[in-house]
Amino acid sequence: MVPVSRYEAVELIKKWGVLFDLHASPEAVFSHTIGDDFVIAFEDIEMVGIAGLREHDETKEQFYDELHFYYDHVIEHEGDPLVLTTRMIWDTWRRRSDGQGEHLIADLRHRWTLTRRADGRPVFQRHELLSLDYRDGYGPSESDSENLHIDKDRVGMGSRSPQS
C-alpha cells in the first residue's frame, strides 16, 4: 500500500483542527483514526480508542471558542507509518471554577503518526502532545491536576518555551 503523503497528512491534520474547533463528537473524530488502536499520548498518559477520545473530550469541556492553528509540518519518518511533528497555536476561552471566562493562548508541539486503512484511506494512528506552553499573560489562573491542559505540573504555565 502507498504510504500516506505529506499533503494527505497536512489535510487530515487541518480536518482534525476543525473538528476540535467545533467540539465534534468523539465518534466523528474516531472515524478519522485507525480505530481501537488509536492513541492520544501526553507524557505518561495514554488514551486509547473511542474510550480515550471520550476521556479527552471530557477534559476539553471547560474550553470554548477554540481555534487550533497547526503549522510547521516537519516529517520525522517517511514511509508506513508517516510520522511528522507540528507546531500549533491554541487560542481558547475556558470557564473558571467561579463561572467566569478567561482567555488562554498556548504554543503546542505534537507528533502525529499516520497510516492507511485497508480501504486506502489515510488515518491517524497516534497523536502525541510533546509540549504545551501558555504565553505570558494568557495562562490559566487555576491549576487542576485532573486536567492535563491546565495541570501546572505538566504544562509550562505562564512561560513560553523557546521556539526551536
N, C-alpha and C positions, 0 to 999 in steps of 0.2 A: 504494500500500500504506500502511496506517496505521502511523505511527511507533511505536516502542517507547515505552511509557508509563513513568513514574517507578516505578509499582508493579511492573511487569514487570521493570524493571532491578534494583530492590531485591531482589526474589525470586531473580533469577538470580545476583546477587552473593552472596546468602546461600548458594545452592547451591554456588557456587564455593568459598566458605569451608569448607563441609562436605567437599567433595571434597578440598581441600588438608589439612584436619584428618585425614582418613582416609588420606592418601597414596594417593589413587586413581591409577590408571594415566594416563599422558598421553593415551591413547586415550579414556578416559572423559571427561576434561576437554575434549579436542578435539571431542567430539560436541556441545558447547555453544558452539562457535565458528563463525565464518564459513567456516572450512576453511583451505585452503592460504595464504590472505592474512591469517590471524590473526597479530597481532604482540604480543609481550611486549617492552616497552621500559624501559630504565633508562639515563639519560644517553646515552652513545654506543653502548650495546649494544642490539641488536635481535635477538630470537629469533623466527623466522618458522615458521608452520605446525606440523605434527606434529613435525618435527625440532627446532624451537625449544622446544616443550613437553617433549620428551625431554631436551634440554640443560638446561632449567630444573629438571626433575625430578632430574637428576644433582647439581645444586648444592644440592638440598634433602636429599640422602641422610643427611647427618650430623645432621639435626634430627629430633626425635621428641616425642611427647606435645604436638603443636602445637594451638594454639587461635587461629583467625583471627576476630577480632570486628570487623566492619565497622559503622560508624555515621556520622552526619552526611553523608547523601547529598545533595549540592547539584548542581542542574542547571546546567551551563555553556551548553548549547545544546539547545533542544528541536527536534524535527523528525527527519529522517532524514539522518544518524545522530543518536541521542541521545548527548550527552556529559555525564557527570557526574563529580564528584570525591567521594571518601570519605576518612574517617579510619579507621584500623584499629589495634587493639592486637594485637600478635603476642606470645603467651606460649608459649614453647617450651623445650625442652632440646636440647642438642647434645653430640655426642661429641667431646671434645678429642682432640688427637693422641696423648695418653697413655692414651686409652681411658676417662678419667673423664668424667662428665656434668657439665654446668653449665647453670644456669637463666638464660635470657635473656628479657627483656621489652623490646619496642621499640614506638615510635609511628611509624606509617607514614601516608603520604598517597598515594592512587592517583587516576588519571584513567582512566575507562572510556569506551569508545566502543561503542555497541550499535546493531545494525540487525536487519533480518529476513531470513531465508532466503526463497527463492521459495515455500516451503510455508507461510509466515506465522509460523514460529516465531522468537521473539527469540533472538539470539545475540550473543556478543562478537566485535567486530571488532578491538579494540585494548585492551590492558591496560598502563598506564604507571605505573611507580613514580616518584613525584615526590620523596619523601623517606623515609628510614629512619633513625631516631634511637633509639639504645638509652637506656633510663632509667639514671640513676645507680645503680651497684651491680649492674646486670643486663646489662652489655655483655660481649662475648666476651673471654676472656683472651688469645686469639691472633688474629692477623690472617692472612688468606690472600688474596693478590691474585688468585687464580684463582676465588674465590667472592665474588660481589658482595654477598652477605648479611653477610660478615664482613671485607670489604676496608676497612681503616681509611682509605684514601684516597678511598673512595666514600661511606662512611656516617659519621654523627656518633657515633663510638664513645664511649660513656660520657657523652654530653651530651644534654640534651633540647633539642629545637628549641622556640622559642616557639610556643604554641598560638594560631593566628590565627583 
